[in-house]
Amino acid sequence: MLKTRVCELFGVQYPIVSAGMGGVASAELAAAVSAAGGLGTIGLAGVGREAIHNEVAAARRLTAKPLAANLIAPFLRPGVVETVAELPIQAVTFFWGDARQWADSISLLRGRSIKTIWQCGSAQEARWAREAGVDAVMAQGVEAGGHVRGVVTTLALVPEVRDAIGDLPLLAAGGIADGRGLAAVLALGADGAVFGTRFLAAAESAAHRQYKQRVVAADATATVHTTLFDIGWPDAPHRVLRTKVIDEWERAGRPQPGQRPGEGQTIAHWRLSQTDLPLVSYTVMPPLNGVAGDLEAMPLYAGQSCSLVREILPAAAIVRSIAAEARAVIEQRLAPLAR
Ligand SMILES: Cc1cc2nc3c(=O)[nH]c(=O)nc-3n(C[C@H](O)[C@H](O)[C@H](O)COP(=O)(O)O)c2cc1C
């Protein structure tokens, strides 16, 4: 047993959510997390309407359990929220910006009984999300992998957000990779935890095998918080593993976009079923399955939690081990302290 109120809110067994990671959080990954009792999220950022249908249908072929989809607000094209509202999913996680500007979308989804969650980087954004009518807030600390809205640590942010949003359900994200982290954020006032980097290294994620191996081998000091990989999404801070591209840019004196080493060069190709997409230096695209080329020149998004990710495992084993460890920490380590 490891039940919190988000289990009831989403209809899941454990308060464990896999992050919606653009490109990486495939239908296979989300379905495996959900089938194991967590809430699996399909990353749909920047995906067109037909592909959205296909991804969700692929996940639905694998599980009948609750599923979430992730959308990044600045990249929402007209009609996407309406499309998502028609899909057999139970929740939508949104990221980036002021939720009040998306109050109509939130209300549309809620009207279809789809729970809405807004990922926030500050207590102010969390208050705005509550005003916008979300069902839950996700607080993201600065140690998170991928694009990072948070500017302070998860440890400082979660209780601050809890105080700011009253009784609204709260998920914590950033720096959490195992059951110890889950138990810790429950103690801070969260009702569940979101795991990105841990599931990026799951067997089912769409990240390229070499990228997963880099994450498994890395520790927290190898991550860099930067705005360097900006082709496709300028001025948006993100956390990546340190690679030669970052070293070269620093050696060149950290020049502005447009004047950076190798700017504009094609570094890799992403081969999809019928197309071959060239990828240029400083692209936002991480190396996914099907990418060939200079993978080390691409952003290897990862959070400080990479120190705790030591093997590539099936997502179900990850869900089970996080739940078992959190329960053991609460029962054997925390509960006796209060007796
Ligand atoms: C590879 C990767 C891609 C990500 N892409 C997205 C995304 O498309 N949408 C989103 O809301 N968050 C995205 N995130 C951030 C996660 O939602 C979450 O905040 C983060 O993974 C939590 O930190 P952790 O990696 O330490 O678990 C991404 C994270 C990673 C590691």
The ligand as a Gaussian input file, in Angstrom:
#p B3LYP/6-31G(d) Opt

LIG

0 1
 C       14.601000      14.172000     -21.632000
 C       13.607000      15.073000     -20.964000
 C       12.643000      15.698000     -21.728000
 C       11.675000      16.499000     -21.111000
 N       10.677000      17.029000     -21.891000
 C        9.616000      17.621000     -21.278000
 C        8.452000      17.963000     -22.035000
 O        8.371000      17.753000     -23.253000
 N        7.407000      18.498000     -21.361000
 C        7.432000      18.712000     -20.004000
 O        6.437000      19.163000     -19.437000
 N        8.545000      18.435000     -19.271000
 C        9.610000      17.874000     -19.873000
 N       10.713000      17.514000     -19.117000
 C       10.782000      17.877000     -17.682000
 C        9.987000      16.915000     -16.820000
 O        8.610000      17.208000     -16.916000
 C       10.373000      16.976000     -15.309000
 O       10.221000      18.269000     -14.819000
 C       11.791000      16.521000     -15.019000
 O       12.140000      15.393000     -15.769000
 C       11.930000      16.222000     -13.531000
 O       13.263000      16.073000     -13.173000
 P       14.067000      14.681000     -13.218000
 O       14.513000      14.555000     -14.629000
 O       15.174000      14.868000     -12.242000
 O       13.132000      13.586000     -12.835000
 C       11.716000      16.720000     -19.711000
 C       12.711000      16.095000     -18.948000
 C       13.646000      15.274000     -19.546000
 C       14.690000      14.592000     -18.677000

